Amino acid sequence: MNEDISKQLLQRLDKLIHHLEKMSPALPETDWNAYAFRWRRNGYLQAINHPHSIKLDDLLHVERQKQALIRNTEKFIQGNPANHVLLWGSRGTGKSSLIKALLNQYADKKLRLIEVEKPDLINLPDIVEPLYGREEKFILFSDDLSFEADDASYKSLKATLDGSIAAAPENVLIYATSNRRHLMPEYMQENLETQLIKNELHHGEAVEEKISLSERFGLWLSFYPLKQEQYLDIVQHWLKRLDIEIRDKKEMETAALQFALYRGSRSGRVARQFVNDWSVSA
């Protein structure tokens, strides 16, 4: 009797699951003709039809970082070994813009960009699965990363970079930006655990755990605040690029410096924001 009831329950459950599957909307097909994508949390790659149009020539005073990133990316496109990249440092200094500009430079050489938000990094195994064997080269781009120690997406990123039993696709690299060198908050108490043994520094377990993630990025590129003349140079670049006439250069520079002072930052982002504002009053 009990066996009959169990069979009936299983049959009903099977019918219910089948019914729910028919009701669930089918996920859209990935448009592989697109150049840029965004991972959606319900499990598919959404094509971005209008990617950011910034170019590498628009990014000034980051020449060392730019050339290192170009070299690594060109090796990747050519099928040679290349590194995951961590771009870290001051806000507004061109970290994410450099990555977006790579797409405009190399899209015709089958480079593709997939934007993955930090909460979605836990889905990295699912994101990379359909990329195996494709002829395109994919950069997984995650902007403004920062983790807490118990963050599940932190563990997933760490495993995908280096440490999972599954081999990562050879046509996939991770380029990430962060204001933190080690992607996680650092506390004074943790540094007190550091010991000097035979003239060698040995970090405590908490520090070692934080370093272990950032060390999985083979290329670190650091970004620093701009000097005054560099900031003004970028302002001049965008004024020229947008074809905005300058009647009084000294007046413009004074206004640009005041704008940066009010914002508390001299950066490429602030320079562009000033030009957007100045274009109305010029």
Beta strands, then each sheet from edge to edge (+ up, - down):
strand 1: 36-40
strand 2: 44-48
strand 3: 85-89
strand 4: 111-115
strand 5: 137-142
strand 6: 172-178
strand 7: 195-197
strand 8: 200-202
strand 9: 219-223
sheet 1: 2+ 1- 4- 5- 6- 3- 9-
sheet 2: 7+ 8-
end
